[in-house]
Amino acid sequence: MAGNQLGKTIAGGNEEAIHATGLYPDWWTGKRWEDPTKSWVAGVTGESTRDNPQRILLGERGAFGTGAIPKRCILDYASARGIPGLVDTVQVKHVSGGTSYIAFKSYEKGREKWQGETLHRVWFDEEPPLDIYIEGLTRTNATSGIVTVTFTPLLGMSDTVLRFIGDGEAKAPGTHVTNMTIDDAEHYSPEQRAAIVASYPPHEREARAKGVPILGSGRVFPISEESIRIDPITIPAHWAQIGALDFGWDHPTAGVRLCYDRDADCIYVTHTHRLKEATPVIHAATLKSWGDWLPWAWPHDGLQHDKGSGEQLAAQYKAQGLNMLHERATFPDGSNGVEAGIMEMLDRMQTGRLKVFSTLTEWFEEFRMYHRKDGLIVKERDDLMAATRYGVMMLRYAKTRPVKRTPTTPHAGASTNAWMAR
């Protein structure tokens, strides 16, 4: 799921080519087929299938063999009827000595054209309607095959997108999303990226440049990444710091480190940690490396008792050496409303008083997808967002890193007791 013209179809085409030929590179760690395969490749229309995935796989019309599939591996092909240059089926030489088959299709002829066949792979280039996606998925059941979708989410939070990034039962098990933004596309210079983004209508920029769908009834933080993203800086010794945790098990436990410039009233998110199905021992081992002196904010569920040990969750982290604060995360008046915390973060973002290190990829992934549905915040993949909110709420407990003082040698004639007192 990526922006426009960033290379997603090239990525999809090269993966399809190595599966069809069996010519896997040494570094490939994904799924492999040792025998010939059958697959379908499709775009929105016959013309778009010809001009995009077919072109990447075979090369330009009249120059087949210049694409991702080597010329020596293209055994034969049959042309489709009605659309000049569109291939119906191509036969591909597999390293095993057999022949793989790739058929080119489109969404425009409807779900019925997607029935019947048993396949190893389906590659959708651009987002398919849900009924066609499900039919494609069904074609791979018997082979335990894979379905790939390479697309820019211009249709927003559609039923198909929800299969991958939806909340609750909408997200299908076994799915994975790789997100690519224009900042990951190194074939563009910074100046070119800025010009490309500026050329899009404002309401389409997130989708076309970052692969972020229009989410539900709105993003929680409706501002651009660029306004809060900064390259890492050296944190001055006089800045206060605080850590914050969001507990989880089947969803990740998340931790953030916040550094606070009191003079500018500006918060910097400098470190993140996110890991699921791990005990406090594992999490604490990572988090203590940020400084055993660092105070840690934590939410109300830290008061819950572990069913096994009977010990409070926050106490378990304290036992592992984290400097847990004496109370759960609240505002100074004792309240802890989610919306109040969100508004505090948003106000800081909009006024330039909350910045995030550009290296924190997982934090920005959550930031892009953090959204509302029917006006309510969707509590899925929000672990780092929640941890950041707890840290902002408890900012009053942030403190500076202790300075280690080296004892000086007592001057001649001074008593040892007097030197120790100093």
N, C-alpha and C positions, 0 to 999 in steps of 0.2 A: 504494500500500500504506500504509494509514493506520489510526489508531485509530477507535473508534466515534464517530459523531455529530460528525465534524470537517468534513464538507463534500465528501467524495470523490464521492458520487453526484451532488451538484449540479455538481461540476466535470465529471464524465463526461457528464451530461445536457446541459450547455451546449455542450460540444464537439460532441456528436452533433447538436444543433440547428443549429449554424452550418454543419456539413457538409451536412446535409439541405436547408437553405434556400439555401446559398451566400451568406448574409449575414455575411461575414467582417468582423470589426472591423479598423480600420486597423492596429492593433498586432500582428495575428496573423502569425506567421512560420512556422507549421507547414504541414503538407500541405494542399493545396486541391484541390477538385474544381470545375471550371468547368461541368460538366454534371450533370444529375440522377443520383442514386445509389440503390442498394438496400442496406439494412442490416438486421441482426437485433439485437434488444436482448433480454437475458434475465436472469432471476433464478433463484433456487433452485426456487421453486414458482410456479404461476400467480398465487397470491395475493400473493407477495412481489414478483413482476414488476409487478403492478398497483399495489401500494402504494408502490413505490420508484421504479424508473426510469420507468415510465409516468407516475406522478404528477409527477415532475420535468419530463418532456418536455411533457406535455399539460395538466397541472393536475389539481385534484381532480375526482372524478366529479361530473358535473353542471355543471362549470365549465371545460370544455375551452377552451383558448386562454389560460389564465392561467399556463401553464408556460413552459419555455424556448423552445418554438416559438410564435411570435406567432399570434394567432387568425386574422389575415388570411391566414396561410400554410397553415392546416389546411383542405384541400380536401374531404376525406371520410374516413370511417373505418368499419371493419366490426367488430362485436363478436364476441368469441370465445364458443364454446359452453361451458356448464357452470360458468363462474365469473362471477358478477355483476360488471359493471363492467370486466372485462378486455377490452382491445381486441386484435383479431387483427392487423389491418393498418391503418396510417394513411397517407393520401396527402398529401404535403407540396409546396407550391408552391416551385419553385426559381427563383432570379433569372434563369436563362436562359430561362424561359418553360415549361420542362418540369415533370415531376412526379417527385419522389423517393418511394420506398416504404420504410416502416419496419415490420417485423413483430415482434411480441412473442412470446417463447418462454420455456421454462423447462428446467431440467436434469432434472426428475423423470420425464420421459417417455423418457429414455434417448438414447443416441448415434444410433440409427436415425433419429430425427426431425431430425437435424442434417445429413443427407446431401443431395446433389444440387444445391443452388442455388449460383449464382455471385454473390458479394457484393462490395461495396466496403468494408464495415466490419462488424465484430461488436463489440458492447459487452456484456461480462459484468459484471453488477453482483453482487458477491460471488463468491467463488472457485469455479470449476467443477471437476468431476472432470477428470482429465487427458485421458480419451478424448473428452469433449465439447469441451474446449479445443482439442485437435488437429483435430477435425472443423471447428470454427469457423475455425481458422487456415487449413485447407485451402480453405474457401469463398472466401478472399480471394487465393489464389495467382494466378489468371488476371488479376486487376485490379491486382496489387501494392498491395492494400489494407492496412488497419491493423486490429489487434485490440487492444481496450482492456479491462483488467480493473481494476475499482475494488473493493477488498475490505479487510477486516481479517483478518489471518492467524491466525485462531483454530485452524486445523488444523495449525499448526506447519510444519515443513519437509516439506511434502507434495511429491509429484512435480510438481505444477503450480508451486508456489513455487520449486522447484529449477530450473525452466526459466528463471527470472529471476535468482535470486541463488545458484544452485548452484555447486559447485566442479567444475573440470575440464570433462568433456564434458557434464555435466548442464545447464550454462548454455547456452541457445540463442543463436546470433549474432543481432544485430539487435534485441535486447531492451533495454529501459530501465526502470528503477524510479525513480519519484518517491515519496519517503517523506515523510509528514506526521505530526507528533506533536501532542499537545494543546497544546504550547507554541507551535505555529504558528497555532493557532486563536484569532484576536484577538477573536472574539465572546464569549469567556469571560474573566472577570476572573481574576487570580491566585488569589483565594479560591475561585472556582468550580472552577478547575482542580484545586486541592488537594482539594476535597471530592469531585469526580468520581473522581479517582484512588483516594482512600481508600475509596470505595464498592465498588471491584472486589475480588474475592478476590486475595490476593497473587500467586498463580501466573498470573493473567490480566492483571495490570496493564501489563506491557510490551506485550502484544499489543493490549489495548483502548485504552490511552492513547497508545502510541507507534508502533503498527503494526509491532512487532518480533515475528516468529514465534518459537515455542519451537524453539530451534536444536539440531539433532542430539542428541547426548548431553549437551548443556549449554553454556551460554555460558562463555567463558573467564573473563570478569569478571562474576560473578553478583551485581552490586550495582546500585543505582539510579543513574541519571544525576545526580539531584539531589544526591547525596552528594558528587560531585566537581566539579559545575559551579559556577562563580562568575562574576560580572560582571567585566570587565577592571578591573584596578587599575594604579596607577602603581608601577613597580618601583623600590624604593629603590636608591640607588647602591651600597650596601655588599653587596647580594646578588650571589652568584656566578652565572655564566651559562655555558651550553654548548649548542652545536648538535649535531645528530645526523642522519646520512644513512642511507637505505636505497636502494641502487642498483637501477635497473630500466631497461627499454626498452619491451618489449611490455606489461609492467605498469609502473605509475608509479614514477619516482624520487620519494622523499618526504624531506622535511626538517622538523625541528621545532626550536624554540628552547625550552630549559628554563631557568628561573630558580630559584635555590636559596636559600632562607632558612635559613642554617646554624643560627641560634639556635633555630628551631622544627623543624628537620630536615624542612622541607616543600618539595616541588618544585611549580613552577607551569609548565604548558604554555601558552605565550603566543602563539606563532606557528606556522603550518604552511605547507608548500608541497608540492604534489603535481601532477606532470605526467609524462605518458608520451611516448615517442618524441621525446625532446629530448636534445641533447648537453650535456656539462659546461659549455660556454660559456653556453648558455641558462640552465641551472639556477644557475650561479654568479652570473650577472648579478642574479638575484633575491635570492639568499641573502647576497651581500655587503652588501646594503642593511641587513641586520640588524646589521652591524658587522664590519669587516674584521679586528678583533682577536679575534673570537669563536672559541674552539677548537672543532673539529669532530670528533666521534666517527664512526666508520665500521666496517662489518662486514668479515668475512674475504674476501668476494668483491671487495673493493677492491684485493686483491693480484693479481687476475687481470689478464692483459695483453690490451689491446685488439688484435683481430686485424688492424686496419688499421695503427695506429701502432706497435704493439708495446709501448706504454707502459702501466704499471699504471694502473688506473682512479683510484685515490686520488691518484696523482701528477698525473693530468690535472686534477683539481679543484684541487690545490695550485698548479698552473701558472696557473690562472685566478684566483688570489688568495685562495682559502679557506685559513684557518689549520688545515690538517689535522693531527690528532694523529699522533705518531710511530709509533703502533702501532694495530692493529685493536682493536675493542671486546672487552674481557674484564673479568671481575671481578678484584679485587686479587690473587687467588690464581692467576690465569692461565686459569681455566675460562671457558667461554662458553655454557653450556647454556641452551637456550631456556626450559625449564621453570623453571629457577632465576630467570631474568629475569622471567618471568611472575609467579612467586610474590613476587618483590620488589615488582613494581608492584601486585599485588593486596593485599599486606600494607599498602602505603602508602595505597591507596585506602580500605581498611577502617578504618584508623586516622586518617584525615583528613590524611595527609601527602603526598597528591598531588592537586592541583587543576588544572582545565582551564578556560581562558577560554570563556565561553558563546558567543562569536562564532566559534569554530572548528568550523563545521558539518561539514566533511569528517572531522575527527577523531572526532566523535560518530557519524557514519554508520558508520565502521569499528568503533567501539566496540560499537555495537548488534549488528552482524552477526558479530563475532568469536566463533567457536564451535568446538566439538569434534565429531568424528564418529568413533564407535567408540573414544572416549577420546583420539584424536589431534587436535591443533590443525589446522584446515583452513587451509592457507596460500593463501588467496585474499582479495583486498581487505583486506590486513593491512599495507599499506606504512607508514602513519603509526604503527600499533601497533608495528611492528618498529623504526622509527626512534626512537620514544620509549623502547623497551626498551634500545637501544644507548646512548642518552643517560643513562639511569638507571645502567647498568653502569659507565659512565665518569665518573660524577659527581665522582670524586676529582680530575679535571682541570678542573673548572669554575673560572672566575676572574672577578674583578670587572672592570668596564669601566675601562680606563685613564683617569686624570685628566690632561687636557691642562693643563700648567703654562705660564703666561705669564711670560717673563723679566722681571725687574724692572730698572729703570735703576740703574746703579752710582752709589753716593754719591760725592761730590766727593773726589778724591784716591785712590780705589780703582783698582787696575790692572784693565785689561780682562781679563787672564788670570784674576785672582781672581774677578771677577764671573761669568765663564763657568764656573769650577769650581763655584761655588754652584749 
